[in-house]
């Protein structure tokens, strides 16, 4: 629908901005694939020095956007970051309300292992809050059948991804 198209256009615009940014001596654009609340299933990452920004799609219209800071700019390093997952779920937050899409945001920490000059493996985890979700809510399928009733206002964030820098 139109809302999903707008979100994909925003992700595409961010990706074009990463690629079109003026090159700095230590700036790199890369692709990350894996299961990640930071860069999605297959996303782009722009890294300059110790800071990197990433974005990519997850399943069911979810979009992962992130920023992270690595202790070392090159090679193996501990890192910490902030993950933001747009459209994490859809729920009826209070009885009688209409469906509401909610997002998740939270800190993630991990370790990046340099496999060679262009390839690295990142493993990390964190915990983030669901924005705008009360203590109890139900998620539904397309036929308005309750899939599960949740009592959580937060959930796990993970990063298990392989990155290739250009």
N, C-alpha and C positions, 0 to 999 in steps of 0.2 A: 504494500500500500504506500501512500504518499509519505507517511511518517518514516517508514523504513528507508525509502529512497533518499529522503533528506539526510538521514543519519549516515548512509553510505556515501553520499556526496561530501559530507563533512569529513569523513575518514579519508576519502580520496584527495580532498583539498589539503589535508594535513600531510598526506604522503607526498603530494607534489611539492609542498613547501619544503619538506625535508630534502628531497632530491634537488630542488632548485636553489637551496641556500648557498651562499658563497662558500667556496671551499677554504678551509683553514688547514694548516699543516697537520694538525692532529685530529681533524674532523673526519668521521667515517659514517657512511650509510650502510646498513646491513639488513639482512632478512633473518627473521627468527621463526623456526617451526617447532612445534611441540604442544604441550598442554600448559597454557600459561594465562593467569589472570593479569599478567603484565603486557603481553603482546599478542594474545589470542592463539589460535591454532597455526596461523601463518601471518606474520605481521612485519612491519617495518620498524627499524630502530635507527635513530640518529644519535651518534655519540661524539662528543667533543670533550677531550680531557677525561675527567672522572665522572662527568654527567652524561646521562643518556635519556632520551625520550622515545617512547614506543607506542604503537597502536596496531590493532588488528582485530579481525572478527573471531568470535567464538560461535557456538551453536545457537540456533533459535533466535537470531537477530541480536544476540549479545555482542557488544563491542568493548574490547579491553583497551584502556588508555593508561599510560604510566610514565613516571619519572623515577630515575634511580641514581644513586651516588655510589660509586665504587671507591674503595680505599686506594687502589692502585689503578692507574689509567690503562696499563697494559698487563697481559699475563694473568696469573691467578690472583683473585682478590675477593675479599668479603664485600658485600654491598647491602645497602638498605634503600628502600623505595616506597612509593605510594602508588597503589593500584586503584583504578576507578573502572568498574564494570557497569556499562550502561545497559539497561534492560535485563538485569540479572534475573528477574522473574515478573510474573503478573499475578496479582492476588486481589481478592476482595478483602480489604483491610478491616472493615467493620461491617457487621451484619446490616444489610440494606444498602450498602454503598455499591457503586459501580466498580468495574475492574480498574485497577490502577497498576501501571508498570512501575517497578522500583529498581533502583540501582544500588550498588554496593561500593563502599570505599574503605580502605584500610592500609596499614603498613605491612610491608613484606620485607623479609631479610633473607639473604642467601649467600651463595658462593659461586663465583664464576671460575671455571677451569679453562685456561687457554690450551687448546689442542695443537694448534700451529699458529702462524701469523694471521690467518684469516678466519679460523674456525674456533668456536668456544662452546662449552656446555655450561648452562646455568641451572642451579638447583636451589629452590627457596620455598618459603612458606610464610603465611601470615594469617591474620584474622581481621575481617572487616564488617562493619555495620551495614544493615540494609536501611537505606534512607527512606523515611516516611512510613515504616512498617511498625504497627503496634505489636504488643506482646503475643497476641494470637491471631493468626490469619490462615486462610485456606488457599491453596493454589488449585487451579481448575484446568481441565482440558478443553478442547474446542466445542464439545457437546455440553458444557457447563456441569460436568461431573467433577466433584471434588477429588483431586488426586491425593492430596495429603493435607492434614491440618498441622501447622507448625506452631511451635511455642518459642521460636528463636527470633531474635532481632539482629543476629549476626551470623556469619559463616566463614568457612575456611577459604583462603586465597592461596593458590599454588603457582609455582613457576618451575617447569621442567622443560627447558627449551635448548635447542641447538641453534647457534647463530653463525652466520657467514657475513663478514664485512668485505665491502668492495674497496 
